[in-house]
Amino acid sequence: MTGGPLSGLVVVDMTRALAGPYATMLLADLGADVIKVEPPNGDMTRVQGPYRADDDERVLGGYFQSVNRGKRSVVADLATSEGTGLVRRLAAHADVLMENFRAGVMDRMGLSYETLSADNPRLVYGALRGFGDPRTGAGPYVDRPAYDVVAQAMGGLMAITGAPDGPPTKVGPGVGDIFPAALTVVGVLAAVHEARSTGRGRFVDVSMYDAMISLCERSVYQYSVLGQVAGQVGNDHPIFCPFGVYRAADGWVTVAAPGDRHWERLAEVIGRPELAADPRFATNAERAARRDEVRAVIEAWTGVRARDVVVAELSGSVPCGPVNTADAIFADPHVAARNMLIDVEQPGSATPVTIAGQPIKFAGHPEPAYRRGPLLGEHTAEVLEEFGIPAPRPPVGEQSH
C-alpha cells in the first residue's frame, strides 16, 4: 500500500511465522515501507501452502500471502557477518525494526537494541516473544520457545473455552499470535509518535503469554473479586443471559439480550411478551440462574425457523447473527461492501488468491491497492540501491570466477 497514514515510515521486518508477520503486515497496510529480511531459504511459511491446483511454481503459498502482502523482500544470511552487517545498515536507515526471535538471539548476532540504537538513536525496536524480554522483566520462562497454542493454554484462554464436560479447547484462529501482534503494533506506533518529538526510540516488548492474560481479563477479576476459577461454559456467557449460540432449523444463530430492554424486545418477537414481566426472568441475574430454561424458550422459537428468518426478525432490535462458515462469509454483501475479501496476484496461477482484507478504515481515504506477498529476495537489489548499501559479498568459495 502507498499513500496511507504511515507513508514514509520504514520498517525492517525480521519476523517469521504468524505473529510477527501479521504485525508488520498491519503496518504495511497502513502505508509503511516494510522490508522483510529473510534467510536464503525464506520464511518458514513460504513452503507451507496451500497452493492452487494449477500453481506449478509454488513460490507463494496461501499462508504466506495472507500475512505478508505489501512488503518487500531482502535476503540476508544471518549466519554470516555480511548478512548481519546488511541488517545493521538497513536498521540505520529505518524508523522501526521488528523481530520475534527468542530473547538473546539478536543480541548474539550483534544486532541488539543497544547496538542498533547506538547507530540510529531514533530507532523503535519491537520485540514479540512467547515470554517477553529481560529488558522489561526477566521471567522464569524467558528462554522457552512458544507457539499460539502454548500462549492460549498458559494465558487461560483454553481453560474457559469448550463444553463444560469436555477438554480444554483451543480457539480456532491463532489468537495467541494475532492478538499479541496487534498489541505490538500499538506499542510500536506509540513509540514512533514519541520518537518524532524526542529523537529517541524505545525498546517495545510484548509477550504472547502476557497478551493472553490481558485478553482473558474477565477470568482475572472473577478470581480476584469472587475467588472463582472460571471454567468452560460452552457457548454461554458466565454472567450474561441470554448470550450465546442457539439452534435454528438449518444451523445456528447467536442471540445476545442480557439487557432488560433487549430481553423485553426478544420476548415480544418470539411471541412470549409475558416473560418480560415474569419475576423468574425479569432481570439478567434471574435469567442467568435459569439459563437452561431461557435456552429452551428461545430454541422453541428459533429451532423451527431458518437462520435467515431468525436473523431477519430479530437483528433489527436484538443483537443477533448467523454462525457463518467461510462460504457464507464470501457470499455476504456486508463483506463485499466493506472490502474485507481482497484479491492479490498469485504467481504460478491464472487465478488471483483471495485473502482477508484490512478492517481499519479511514473516512475519505480510498481503499488501497493491495500488493501480493513478495517473492524471496525480490527486492534485494532495489532496496540496497535506494539506501546506498553495497551488495554483500558471496561467501568464500562462491565467488564467480
VENKA-V379784 format. One record per residue. N is the residue number from 0. BURIAL is I if it has 24 or more other ideal C-beta (glycine too) atoms within 12 Angstrom, else O. Layout:
BEGIN
N&BURIAL  N&BURIAL
END
This chain:
BEGIN
0&I  1&O  2&O  3&I  4&O  5&I  6&O  7&O  8&I  9&I  10&I  11&I  12&I  13&I  14&I  15&I  16&I  17&I  18&I  19&I  20&I  21&I  22&I  23&I  24&I  25&I  26&I  27&I  28&I  29&I  30&I  31&I  32&I  33&I  34&I  35&I  36&I  37&I  38&I  39&I  40&O  41&I  42&I  43&O  44&I  45&I  46&O  47&O  48&O  49&O  50&I  51&O  52&O  53&O  54&O  55&O  56&O  57&O  58&I  59&I  60&I  61&I  62&I  63&I  64&I  65&I  66&I  67&I  68&I  69&I  70&I  71&I  72&I  73&I  74&I  75&I  76&I  77&I  78&O  79&O  80&O  81&I  82&I  83&I  84&I  85&I  86&I  87&I  88&I  89&I  90&I  91&I  92&I  93&I  94&I  95&I  96&I  97&I  98&I  99&I  100&I  101&I  102&I  103&O  104&O  105&I  106&O  107&O  108&I  109&O  110&I  111&I  112&I  113&O  114&O  115&I  116&I  117&O  118&I  119&I  120&O  121&I  122&I  123&I  124&I  125&I  126&I  127&I  128&I  129&I  130&I  131&I  132&I  133&O  134&I  135&O  136&O  137&O  138&O  139&O  140&I  141&I  142&O  143&O  144&O  145&I  146&I  147&I  148&I  149&I  150&I  151&I  152&I  153&I  154&I  155&I  156&I  157&I  158&I  159&I  160&I  161&O  162&O  163&O  164&O  165&O  166&O  167&O  168&O  169&I  170&I  171&O  172&O  173&I  174&I  175&I  176&I  177&I  178&I  179&I  180&I  181&I  182&I  183&I  184&I  185&I  186&I  187&I  188&I  189&O  190&I  191&I  192&O  193&O  194&I  195&O  196&O  197&O  198&O  199&O  200&I  201&I  202&I  203&I  204&I  205&I  206&I  207&I  208&I  209&I  210&I  211&I  212&I  213&I  214&I  215&I  216&O  217&I  218&I  219&O  220&O  221&O  222&O  223&O  224&O  225&O  226&O  227&O  228&O  229&I  230&O  231&O  232&I  233&O  234&I  235&I  236&I  237&I  238&I  239&I  240&I  241&I  242&I  243&I  244&I  245&I  246&I  247&I  248&O  249&O  250&I  251&I  252&I  253&I  254&I  255&I  256&I  257&I  258&O  259&O  260&O  261&I  262&I  263&I  264&I  265&I  266&I  267&O  268&I  269&I  270&O  271&O  272&O  273&O  274&I  275&I  276&O  277&O  278&O  279&O  280&I  281&O  282&I  283&I  284&O  285&O  286&I  287&I  288&O  289&O  290&I  291&O  292&O  293&I  294&I  295&O  296&I  297&I  298&I  299&O  300&I  301&I  302&O  303&O  304&I  305&O  306&I  307&O  308&O  309&I  310&I  311&O  312&I  313&I  314&I  315&O  316&O  317&I  318&I  319&I  320&I  321&I  322&I  323&O  324&O  325&O  326&O  327&O  328&O  329&O  330&O  331&O  332&O  333&O  334&O  335&O  336&O  337&O  338&O  339&O  340&I  341&I  342&O  343&I  344&I  345&I  346&I  347&O  348&I  349&O  350&O  351&O  352&I  353&I  354&I  355&I  356&I  357&I  358&O  359&I  360&O  361&O  362&O  363&O  364&O  365&O  366&O  367&I  368&O  369&I  370&I  371&I  372&I  373&I  374&I  375&I  376&I  377&I  378&I  379&I  380&O  381&O  382&I  383&I  384&O  385&O  386&I  387&O  388&I  389&O  390&O  391&I  392&O  393&O  394&O  395&O  396&O  397&O  398&O  399&O  400&O
END
